[in-house]
Amino acid sequence: MIQRGKRKLRRIAEKLVDAALDGQSWAIQQVADRIDGKPAQESTANIKEKRAASDWTRQELMALLEKHRKQDDAKPTAP
């Protein structure tokens, strides 16, 4: 059973490589992501209230992170 699954995965991988070699941009991107890894997503946070990290409670830190996550989710993404 496992061998059959491996054969199917190999066939899928071969089709992906064939599509990349045919110039399909989506397939090229998939192959590049597997070889080089996806680029790290950049994230920035500006904190107006400067305190040492050890001065924040876990609840305050989680609230701050959630606030910034919601702001990032609301930003439009590039096409």
Phi, psi and omega per residue, in radians:
M1 nan -0.762 -3.137
I2 -1.141 -0.704 -3.136
Q3 -1.058 -0.697 3.139
R4 -1.115 -0.700 3.096
G5 -1.114 -0.695 3.116
K6 -1.139 -0.686 3.110
R7 -1.098 -0.700 3.128
K8 -1.136 -0.760 3.104
L9 -1.072 -0.712 3.116
R10 -1.092 -0.719 3.120
R11 -1.117 -0.713 3.103
I12 -1.093 -0.797 -3.140
A13 -1.079 -0.705 3.123
E14 -1.117 -0.704 3.108
K15 -1.147 -0.658 3.093
L16 -1.091 -0.805 3.131
V17 -1.112 -0.737 3.106
D18 -1.038 -0.762 3.126
A19 -1.110 -0.695 3.110
A20 -1.122 -0.754 3.127
L21 -1.153 -0.463 3.083
D22 -1.395 -0.037 3.076
G23 1.639 0.181 3.121
Q24 -1.236 2.017 -3.037
S25 -1.087 -0.645 3.140
W26 -1.098 -0.661 -3.132
A27 -1.259 -0.681 3.092
I28 -1.046 -0.762 3.136
Q29 -1.108 -0.731 3.119
Q30 -1.078 -0.771 3.129
V31 -1.130 -0.767 3.136
A32 -1.079 -0.714 3.114
D33 -1.081 -0.629 -3.129
R34 -1.317 -0.609 -3.106
I35 -1.396 -0.888 -3.043
D36 -1.658 -0.289 -3.029
G37 1.469 2.673 3.126
K38 -1.254 2.513 3.120
P39 -1.128 2.557 3.123
A40 -1.131 2.470 3.121
Q41 -1.491 2.213 -3.113
E42 -1.368 2.437 3.138
S43 -2.462 2.374 3.094
T44 -2.279 2.584 3.073
A45 -2.420 2.237 3.080
N46 -1.811 2.169 -3.114
I47 -1.980 2.081 -3.095
K48 -1.365 -0.605 -3.116
E49 -1.610 1.891 -3.083
K50 -1.555 2.011 3.069
R51 -2.433 2.692 3.058
A52 -1.153 2.531 -3.107
A53 -0.997 -0.571 -3.129
S54 -1.248 -0.253 3.114
D55 -1.440 -0.247 -3.112
W56 -1.530 2.480 3.013
T57 -1.400 2.812 3.099
R58 -1.029 -0.701 -3.136
Q59 -1.102 -0.735 3.118
E60 -1.128 -0.736 3.132
L61 -1.119 -0.763 3.138
M62 -1.122 -0.691 3.118
A63 -1.135 -0.714 3.128
L64 -1.119 -0.794 3.124
L65 -1.110 -0.731 3.137
E66 -1.111 -0.702 3.123
K67 -1.066 -0.795 -3.130
H68 -1.235 -0.582 3.095
R69 -1.122 -0.735 3.130
K70 -1.131 -0.674 3.107
Q71 -1.132 -0.735 3.123
D72 -1.151 -0.668 3.125
D73 -1.153 -0.504 -3.102
A74 -1.390 -0.325 -3.125
K75 -1.246 2.419 3.088
P76 -1.183 2.556 3.122
T77 -1.767 2.668 3.120
A78 -1.256 2.538 -3.141
P79 -1.169 nan nan
